[in-house]
């Protein structure tokens, strides 16, 4: 019996394409990549919609391009951009918000980072003569045998001139791996080779004084760099091993640095939950509290002067109002503002103000300063002969803590 042709199943007119496993993987990865790009671009546009819609920014870019492409003479693109940035900072009309050129950016970075490329000496210029003012311990200069008072005659192949600047002399030392100095020591001309290395800034110094059978610790802080916290911790350990009964913090001449480093030091002394200071920015006012279990109770005197500013003023006023420290010296500088630093593509920096700060008791000291509890001024005798005995502010602090 023949089958009815109409009962035959019709064949499909299309072919099913079969993909190998590797092809499936490639297609999947390609799809995922495309999806990631789309999602990433969407997020970028959402987060940066102000850039897309900011007509003022477009005007800046268009002006830059017009000048670059159409000005009848060749222009320096870097100078164009730098001038625009400088103009924006000047428009803020606020003295702490500035653009820093390459040299000043390098100096500030070294100060804040707490380390620099060098040999470990301080050079001074007097009457067109360059000499070594100080050789720091455990540095390449110290190991090579450079001494304080050595007169610099030549650095590598460059013969030093009286018209040279200190900054230029410093730059000669930074740009090489090894420096050969020709120096004059007494009447002898000597050549000394010194390796250039990364050196940690000694941002503190410390010692123990004995008065009336009492051990009084002393810590001088020159700046608040990234390495200052560890240096202060190390100093406190040594001083407390000496059984100190009280402490002097010396922040005279300290113009500030990283605010969080001041926080770190305050956290070593305050009880948890104690207010350190407050900041007021475009998000409102926020109080900053001690967040650690570490604390101390011994008496503290803080030495301050007209150059004590910013983070060092926060340290001094916080210890005064929240810890009970006594301030000795002269009224502080009065910088009640907080700055941020941002790097540009050419490693220069902009520094701009982001907030005001207030003492724990709510005092705003910008352009005013903070008065000491005990006002003491240094005499000309100290300026000409800076010894501990002639330092009347230090002597008053020792007197207060030794009673």
C-alpha positions as MATLAB code, in Angstrom:
seq = 'XXXXXXXXXXXXXXXXXXXXXXXXXXXXXXXXXXXXXXXXXXXXXXXXXXXXXXXXXXXXXXXXXXXXXXXXXXXXXXXXXXXXXXXXXXXXXXXXXXXXXXXXXXXXXXXXXXXXXXXXXXXXXXXXXXXXXXXXXXXXXXXXXXXXXXXXXXXXXXXXXXXXXXXXXXXXXXXXXXXXXXXXXXXXXXXXXXXXXXXXXXXXXXXXXXXXXXXXXXXXXXXXXXXXXXXXXXXXXXXXXXXXXXXXXXXXXXXXXXXXXXXXXXXXXXXXXXXXXXXXXXXXXXXXXXXXXXXXXXXXXXXXXXXXXXXXXXXXXXXXXXXXXXXXXXXXXXXXXXXXXXXXXXXXXXXXXXXXXXXXXXXXXXXXXXXXXXXXXXXXXXXXXXXXXXXXXXXXXXXXXXX';
ca = [
       0.000    0.000    0.000;
       1.425    3.358   -1.056;
       1.687    6.159    1.377;
      -0.302    9.266    0.681;
       2.170   11.931   -0.497;
       0.198   14.489    1.457;
       1.151   12.673    4.624;
       4.823   13.298    3.963;
       6.405   15.870    6.311;
       7.627   18.961    4.568;
      11.300   19.726    4.853;
      12.390   23.079    6.358;
      13.685   25.553    3.837;
      16.264   27.080    6.237;
      19.485   25.683    7.634;
      20.469   25.712   11.279;
      23.940   27.136   11.688;
      26.047   25.291   14.172;
      28.803   27.142   16.103;
      31.836   25.589   17.646;
      32.555   26.084   21.340;
      35.384   28.540   20.648;
      33.103   30.620   18.411;
      30.466   30.755   21.153;
      33.091   31.932   23.651;
      34.373   34.621   21.271;
      30.855   35.910   20.565;
      30.035   35.946   24.285;
      33.209   37.862   25.140;
      32.605   40.350   22.348;
      29.055   40.940   23.557;
      30.235   41.393   27.151;
      32.936   43.816   26.050;
      30.454   45.872   24.044;
      28.043   45.895   26.961;
      30.824   47.019   29.332;
      31.786   49.861   27.009;
      28.170   51.018   26.707;
      27.591   50.813   30.472;
      30.916   52.508   31.216;
      30.213   55.329   28.787;
      26.743   55.782   30.233;
      28.104   55.988   33.777;
      30.816   58.413   32.669;
      28.301   60.676   30.949;
      25.988   60.567   33.976;
      28.803   61.368   36.394;
      30.242   64.041   34.137;
      27.076   65.560   32.738;
      28.241   68.957   34.003;
      31.217   68.708   31.649;
      28.940   67.965   28.697;
      26.496   70.747   29.530;
      28.974   73.326   30.843;
      29.009   76.059   28.196;
      31.743   77.950   30.015;
      34.088   74.979   29.758;
      33.253   74.601   26.076;
      34.135   78.266   25.596;
      37.546   77.678   27.160;
      38.209   74.649   24.938;
      36.988   76.432   21.815;
      39.116   79.481   22.544;
      42.165   77.305   23.104;
      41.576   75.481   19.809;
      40.939   78.705   17.863;
      44.188   80.249   19.061;
      46.169   77.031   18.589;
      44.884   76.433   15.054;
      44.393   79.935   13.656;
      46.725   82.407   15.348;
      49.090   83.813   12.750;
      52.194   82.949   14.761;
      53.181   79.719   16.476;
      51.987   79.512   20.062;
      53.153   77.463   23.030;
      50.266   75.126   23.910;
      51.602   74.520   27.415;
      51.864   78.248   28.045;
      48.306   78.743   26.815;
      46.994   76.114   29.226;
      49.111   77.389   32.115;
      47.877   80.949   31.590;
      44.272   79.738   31.631;
      44.838   77.823   34.870;
      46.625   80.762   36.490;
      43.775   83.029   35.430;
      41.184   80.755   37.029;
      43.113   80.629   40.299;
      43.543   84.426   40.360;
      39.825   84.914   39.732;
      39.115   83.182   43.056;
      40.723   86.241   44.684;
      41.909   84.179   47.633;
      45.587   84.252   48.495;
      45.917   80.570   49.388;
      44.392   79.301   46.123;
      47.256   79.396   43.629;
      48.978   77.683   40.730;
      52.484   76.399   41.487;
      55.132   76.189   38.789;
      57.418   73.186   38.387;
      60.048   74.255   40.946;
      57.526   75.303   43.599;
      55.482   72.161   42.973;
      58.583   70.023   43.461;
      59.454   71.819   46.717;
      55.930   71.450   48.099;
      55.716   67.780   47.087;
      58.994   67.047   48.838;
      57.818   68.834   51.971;
      54.475   67.005   52.056;
      55.847   63.609   51.103;
      58.537   63.913   53.767;
      61.323   62.807   51.471;
      63.436   64.196   48.662;
      66.209   63.366   46.207;
      69.400   64.812   47.607;
      72.461   64.318   49.753;
      71.351   65.585   53.177;
      72.766   69.097   53.540;
      71.415   72.586   54.072;
      73.195   75.153   51.890;
      73.251   78.863   52.630;
      74.334   81.875   50.586;
      76.025   84.864   52.201;
      77.927   87.637   50.419;
      77.807   85.615   47.167;
      79.485   82.648   48.865;
      77.744   79.263   49.080;
      78.571   77.140   52.102;
      77.203   74.128   53.938;
      75.143   75.253   56.913;
      74.196   71.803   58.205;
      75.020   68.171   57.434;
      72.219   65.853   58.551;
      73.083   62.631   60.343;
      72.921   59.286   58.528;
      72.828   60.846   55.051;
      75.093   60.449   51.987;
      76.736   63.820   52.741;
      77.475   62.737   56.312;
      78.921   59.412   55.151;
      81.048   61.096   52.462;
      82.644   63.479   54.952;
      81.127   66.864   54.069;
      81.253   69.241   57.041;
      79.454   72.348   58.181;
      81.299   75.437   57.000;
      82.648   73.866   53.803;
      82.604   76.469   51.008;
      81.231   75.192   47.694;
      83.398   75.993   44.678;
      82.240   73.521   42.042;
      79.532   70.887   41.502;
      80.563   68.286   38.951;
      81.763   70.335   35.957;
      79.902   73.502   36.947;
      81.915   76.269   38.607;
      79.679   78.061   41.092;
      79.155   81.810   40.591;
      78.194   84.376   43.189;
      75.201   85.371   41.053;
      73.712   81.849   41.154;
      70.554   81.288   43.156;
      70.122   78.760   45.946;
      67.383   77.073   43.932;
      69.735   76.613   40.979;
      72.430   75.085   43.184;
      69.852   72.696   44.630;
      68.728   71.689   41.148;
      72.292   70.689   40.221;
      72.294   68.199   43.063;
      68.871   66.701   42.265;
      69.379   65.967   38.584;
      72.231   63.456   38.882;
      72.984   60.140   40.578;
      76.347   61.227   41.953;
      77.794   64.639   42.787;
      81.456   65.586   42.874;
      82.016   68.635   45.049;
      85.061   70.816   44.968;
      85.117   72.555   48.330;
      87.314   74.863   50.335;
      87.855   73.766   53.940;
      90.018   76.207   55.862;
      92.754   76.822   53.254;
      92.583   73.382   51.646;
      90.804   72.562   48.368;
      89.159   69.120   48.504;
      87.121   66.996   46.073;
      84.433   64.767   47.584;
      82.083   62.345   45.779;
      78.560   62.005   47.177;
      75.749   59.712   45.968;
      72.289   61.231   45.516;
      69.589   59.198   47.283;
      66.023   59.430   48.492;
      66.255   60.984   51.953;
      63.543   61.252   54.583;
      62.994   64.751   55.882;
      63.605   64.861   59.640;
      60.404   66.812   60.370;
      60.874   66.515   64.139;
      63.585   66.615   66.757;
      63.274   65.654   70.414;
      65.146   65.586   73.709;
      64.615   65.309   77.455;
      65.184   68.182   79.894;
      65.627   67.775   83.632;
      64.278   70.518   85.905;
      63.689   70.295   89.661;
      64.186   66.510   89.505;
      61.489   66.232   86.833;
      61.967   64.822   83.343;
      60.307   67.027   80.719;
      60.011   65.797   77.137;
      60.419   68.126   74.163;
      59.297   67.559   70.542;
      59.858   70.123   67.812;
      57.674   69.662   64.698;
      58.777   71.614   61.620;
      55.997   70.432   59.271;
      53.176   67.886   58.990;
      54.392   65.540   56.243;
      53.467   61.922   55.511;
      56.372   60.721   57.664;
      55.698   62.967   60.680;
      53.268   60.601   62.431;
      55.779   57.758   62.617;
      58.518   60.160   63.731;
      56.358   61.507   66.572;
      55.452   57.967   67.677;
      59.129   57.049   67.746;
      59.981   60.206   69.690;
      57.259   59.560   72.283;
      58.488   56.018   72.798;
      62.039   57.216   73.519;
      60.854   60.075   75.733;
      58.508   57.862   77.729;
      61.317   55.353   78.142;
      63.118   58.299   79.789;
      60.176   58.493   82.227;
      59.028   61.984   81.221;
      56.367   63.515   83.439;
      55.273   66.241   81.021;
      55.825   67.342   77.430;
      56.594   70.437   75.351;
      55.352   70.584   71.756;
      57.228   73.223   69.769;
      55.403   74.318   66.586;
      57.063   77.698   66.215;
      57.702   78.443   62.550;
      55.524   75.478   61.502;
      53.330   76.664   58.621;
      51.290   73.460   58.365;
      51.099   70.498   56.008;
      48.724   67.536   55.875;
      45.741   68.056   58.180;
      45.272   64.312   58.775;
      48.776   64.178   60.288;
      47.707   66.721   62.918;
      44.703   64.434   63.519;
      47.029   61.456   64.028;
      49.073   63.296   66.645;
      46.005   64.593   68.488;
      44.598   61.046   68.545;
      47.669   59.975   70.511;
      46.638   62.251   73.392;
      42.862   62.793   73.468;
      40.264   60.432   74.846;
      38.076   58.710   72.273;
      35.105   60.895   71.329;
      36.792   64.181   72.211;
      36.211   66.909   69.636;
      39.422   67.924   67.873;
      38.062   70.741   65.673;
      35.288   71.410   63.142;
      35.318   72.045   59.389;
      32.791   74.027   57.369;
      32.685   73.280   53.624;
      30.039   73.324   50.885;
      28.385   70.296   52.499;
      27.914   72.036   55.861;
      29.705   71.901   59.214;
      31.266   68.693   60.486;
      32.926   68.063   63.838;
      36.072   65.951   63.870;
      36.443   63.621   66.873;
      39.152   61.442   68.356;
      38.537   57.923   67.057;
      41.183   55.888   68.899;
      41.597   54.231   72.271;
      45.083   55.695   72.710;
      45.384   58.650   75.093;
      47.748   60.348   77.542;
      47.278   62.464   80.631;
      50.546   64.254   81.421;
      50.773   68.055   81.309;
      51.586   69.695   77.969;
      52.877   73.121   76.985;
      52.754   74.164   73.324;
      55.233   76.772   72.055;
      53.731   79.032   69.364;
      54.728   82.158   67.466;
      53.664   84.434   64.592;
      54.634   81.771   62.019;
      52.585   78.988   63.627;
      49.869   78.442   61.012;
      47.185   76.142   59.643;
      47.606   72.510   60.811;
      50.000   73.583   63.582;
      47.358   76.036   64.819;
      44.845   73.180   64.843;
      47.249   71.085   66.932;
      47.883   73.928   69.384;
      44.272   75.079   69.798;
      42.923   71.547   70.058;
      45.440   70.642   72.761;
      44.547   73.907   74.516;
      40.744   73.661   74.413;
      40.173   69.883   74.494;
      43.198   68.614   76.417;
      44.021   71.496   78.766;
      47.477   72.349   77.434;
      49.080   75.727   78.125;
      50.185   77.874   75.181;
      53.402   79.879   75.554;
      54.941   82.360   73.126;
      53.347   84.835   70.698;
      50.016   85.037   68.884;
      49.767   82.630   65.944;
      49.536   83.513   62.255;
      45.777   83.043   61.874;
      45.030   80.691   58.982;
      41.604   79.210   59.557;
      41.305   77.661   56.101;
      41.877   74.167   54.702;
      43.558   73.580   51.332;
      43.665   70.689   48.898;
      46.492   70.053   46.447;
      45.885   68.595   42.983;
      48.478   67.457   40.441;
      48.276   68.469   36.782;
      49.476   66.385   33.827;
      52.907   68.072   33.804;
      53.439   67.432   37.546;
      52.752   71.042   38.480;
      50.166   71.682   41.182;
      47.171   73.783   42.016;
      46.386   74.511   45.642;
      42.881   75.637   46.494;
      40.826   76.307   49.626;
      38.027   73.848   50.370;
      36.864   74.667   53.904;
      37.059   76.815   57.010;
      38.029   75.250   60.320;
      37.008   76.087   63.893;
      38.611   75.298   67.227;
      36.822   72.825   69.561;
      35.157   75.794   71.307;
      33.942   77.175   67.971;
      36.530   79.936   67.500;
      37.305   81.031   63.930;
      40.842   82.436   63.934;
      41.401   83.255   60.255;
      43.255   86.593   59.880;
      43.062   86.898   63.677;
      45.389   84.330   65.185;
      45.260   82.672   68.603;
      46.716   84.277   71.705;
      48.940   82.276   74.060;
      48.137   81.832   77.734;
      51.574   83.169   78.616;
      52.967   85.786   76.242;
      56.757   85.684   75.875;
      58.885   87.214   73.114;
      62.369   86.315   71.989;
      65.113   88.894   72.374;
      67.837   90.019   69.958;
      70.271   88.037   72.071;
      68.550   84.816   70.950;
      68.498   85.890   67.304;
      72.269   86.427   67.361;
      72.970   83.427   69.573;
      70.134   80.851   69.358;
      70.800   78.663   72.380;
      68.381   76.970   74.777;
      69.522   79.356   77.506;
      68.625   82.390   75.374;
      65.280   80.916   74.281;
      62.977   82.713   76.731;
      59.874   80.937   75.402;
      61.423   77.509   75.966;
      62.670   78.532   79.398;
      59.176   79.691   80.392;
      57.716   76.346   79.249;
      60.279   74.464   81.326;
      59.505   76.690   84.301;
      55.747   76.033   84.012;
      56.190   72.253   83.816;
      58.814   71.953   86.545;
      56.787   73.541   89.331;
];
